[in-house]
Amino acid sequence: MPDSIAQPEFDAYWDAVDAELARWPAAPELTPLPLRSTDFATVYALRLTSIGPYRIFGYYSVPRGAGPFPGLLVTPRYGSVNHLPHYDDRRRYAVLVLMHRGQRLADQPFKAAYPGLLTHGIDDPATYIYRGIVADCLRGAEFLLDRPEVDRARVAITGDDLALITAARRPRFAAAQISGLMFYRMLEAAARTDAYPLEEINDHLRTYPERRAAVARTLSLFDPQRHAPRVTATTLLTIGDPGAVGGPEWMQPLSEVLGDRAQHYALTHEGGTDADWLDAWLSARMGVPPMPRLWEAAR
């Protein structure tokens, strides 16, 4: 991994994030949302303090009943908006959908630009926006993992690189479902595409070609390969088409680092089929019934 940061510096960087996060009490504020709640789940607006300090947001949904319930953390996708937890998830899990700093509902005082967020402060690891974004995800994980209504032996996490990094830094998750990686081999992937968001990296390097080594050093701190050795959860990697970014050959180095913790699912690109398979995989590990979304007649 050229221009990568050495392991002692890598460890020091992330230990400093943990130390800074520990200095700020989370100060959770839960506000019931009656219009979002149902007869089977109560939905709350959640506010938490992350590093900065910065106040972040999440939708937290808890099934009605005695509990404890399996927990599910859905890390933020790349984009301005994250939605309420799916109805099917609200029936089975105490589920937290997190919004990191800059995203809608967590965009005061910082409002993220799309495109633009991916390269915000990228030339220096200390100023890169994703340092704070990862801290936001770690804070959300701490909240969920310690909730009294959550069965701490049955907590899962889903998402992209943020989910894998969070599972590595807070290794109390039983299962992780990882898809849509951005930071994995990012410079290599950017060289093979002109699609956003990776084209943001290409735009930045075309504008500032002399900063390539600095960008590579920063990105090496966020590559899932560097974090994977710390993951203890059973980890499902979704696999794309052979020969493509995200295909089996492309994902092999990450799979090798994860070792026997890694499982794989080859995407069919049929939305309902993939969603139902992934739901069944996760529900089996969390001890809840699957809830397929495809009609039986369509199978």
Buried (B, 14 or more C-beta within 10 A) or exposed (E): BEBBBEEEEBEEBBEEBEEBBEEBEBEBEBEEBEEBBEEEBBBBBBBBBBBBEBBBBBBBBBBEEEBBBBBBBBBBBBEBEBEBBBEBBBBBBBBBBBBBBBBEBBBEEBEBEBEEBBBBBBBEBEEBBBBBBBBBBBBBBBBBBEBEEBBBEBBBBBBBBBBBBBBBBBEBBBBBBBBBBBBBBBBEBBEEEEEBBBBBBBBBBEEBEEBEEBBBBBBBBBBBBBBBEBBEBBBBBBBBEEEEBBBBEBBEBBBEBBEEBBBEBBBEEEEBBBBBBBBBBBBEBBEBEBBBEEEEEEE
